[in-house]
Amino acid sequence: MNNFEKTYTSSLDTARDIAADLTDYWSQCDVVSSDIEDLKLCVVELANNVFEHAYQEQEGKAIDVQCRFSDQDLVVTVAHFGLPLDEHSLETMLSSDLPSLDPNDPFSWATSGRGFYIMNALLDDVNVQESEGMTTFTLSKFNVLKPCR
């Protein structure tokens, strides 16, 4: 099974492009369809966060995406050179509860602020490392391949 590796340029559309390419790759690799949907949502959330927060909506910046398998497990890395997110901040966001929704407060329904909660709920492991100006997120999902027939 070949690894996936591609560099994208940041824009509003980049998250969809990454998700489409990875979905094709995962389908070819026989990843369980329900896991593909979970992974796709997580990758879109992360790529949107990179564009919005790390690159502060600047277009044309590099986002490196890699995917590999280790036995039945899948590992996706998303790396950028924008503003970093340290491990402690990531842990805080991953352990936060989903913001409550108030039917009388339209601001509580905003789509922002749920990405790391979603990743924590759908993935088996999420971590971040920063080195020499590059921030790398590693997303892991275990037992994603269809059983051999």
SULGIVEN-V934958 format. One record per helix or strand of 3 or more residues. SS is the DSSP state (helix for helix, strand for strand). FROM is the first residue (numbers start at 1). LEN is the number of residues. Records with the same first field share a line. If there is no record, write none. Layout:
SS=FROM-LEN  FROM-LEN
//
This chain:
strand=4-6  62-9  73-8  125-7  134-8
helix=14-15  33-22  87-9  106-4  115-8
//
